[in-house]
Amino acid sequence: MKNKIWLSSPHMGGREQSYINEAFSENWIAPLGPNVDGLEADLQAYVGVKYAAALSSGTAAIHLALILLGVGSGDEVICQSLTFSASANPIVYCGADPVFVDSEPETWNMSPDHLEEAIKDRISKGKTVKAIIIVHLYGMPAKISELIKIANNYGIAVIEDAAEGLGSKYKGKSLGSYGDFGVLSFNGNKIITTSGGGALLGNNENAIKKARFLATQARDDAPHYEHSQIGYNYRMSNIAAGIGRGQMEVLDDRVGQRRANFKYYVDNLKDIPAISFLEEPSDFYSNRWLTCILIDPSQGVSPEKIRGALISENIECRPLWKPMHMQPVFSKYSFYGNGTAQGLFEHGLCLPSGSNLSKVDLDRVITSIRETFQL
């Protein structure tokens, strides 16, 4: 069998082990420690925010952001529909109701028009919208200026889910620095990893301090274990943070490698009329976490045929995210849109995009795709 080509596998930089060894030698085998402090400082400097809390996952970061914004039972939170379920699940953790909003075709992210439509309709129905979760899908920035302007007009807080967007920029400014809170993920398939982990970003010192407090089981300052609030086991370990510190040192290289993958795919597939790519609008800079294509089935080849061909060659390939409003678990909640996200899901594929792919790997993917079109 041919070697497996993964969609997006971890890619170590070389210095991760030294940070881990340091933690072992100092016996910091626990949550918190010098690597956690160091990773938070690295993230603050890189993204351009004042404060960061290193956590166990991006999901935990969204959950804490919602708690800090006072989201609770009876509230509503507007969420991009075309995303991974981790963007929406924490809304339900808080006892609130998600309201899903469609994408626009330029960036595949939240549509400003449908966002405003949703806000107006929820207000007319007497609902309280506490927050808006904007996702930067596959590393492509959302239309941040338009979306935040709408949110500000209605006094609604913004959570930037930049789980897929570390290293991407909008108007020269890093994603995760625009909203009231920014969220990052360091899951094993992300552009850099801590094996599992995430971070909550922001410029409000008290809010991030509160997040750290809640993430360590909300233990009060007392000689015994005293708890006056419900807490969570959401803090990142010092070992995982050591991996993250090593990964931060090669982050810009990883972005460059993924952008090079995207260009290579475009250069070698652009002659196929049925295939199109997500291009960068002006002032948008994507880390190209995953290279995604849209397939026009009227040309005789379906997305599923391409996916099947790649799988048969031991190449991992996936459809785009299935929109949340189409998921059985979220089907009862409100949705505002015109079918853009559904169309993207039905016609899109994610191609192998790891920063550790070789030219031989990329050529295997390209050859397999071209063969489905008999080119």
Buried (B, 14 or more C-beta within 10 A) or exposed (E): EEEEBBBBBBBBBEBBEEBBEBBEEEEBEEBBBBBBBBBBEBBBEBBBBEBBBBBBBBBBBBBBBBBBBEBEEEBBBBBBBBBBEBBBBBBBBBEBBBBBBBBBEBBBBBBBBBBBBBBEEBEEEEBEBBBBBBBBBBBBBBBBEBBBEBBEEBEBBBBBBBBBBBBBBBEEBBBBBBBBBBBBBBBEBBBBBBBBBBBBBBBBEEBBEBBBBBBBBBBEEEEEEEEEEEBBEBBBBBBBBBBBBBBBBBBEEBBBBBBBBBEBBBEBBEEBEBBBBBEBEEEBBBBBBBBBBBBBEEEEBBBEBBBEBBEEBEBBBBBBBBBBBBBEEBEEBBBBBEEBBBBBBBBBBBBBBBBEBEEEBBEBBBEBBBEBBEE
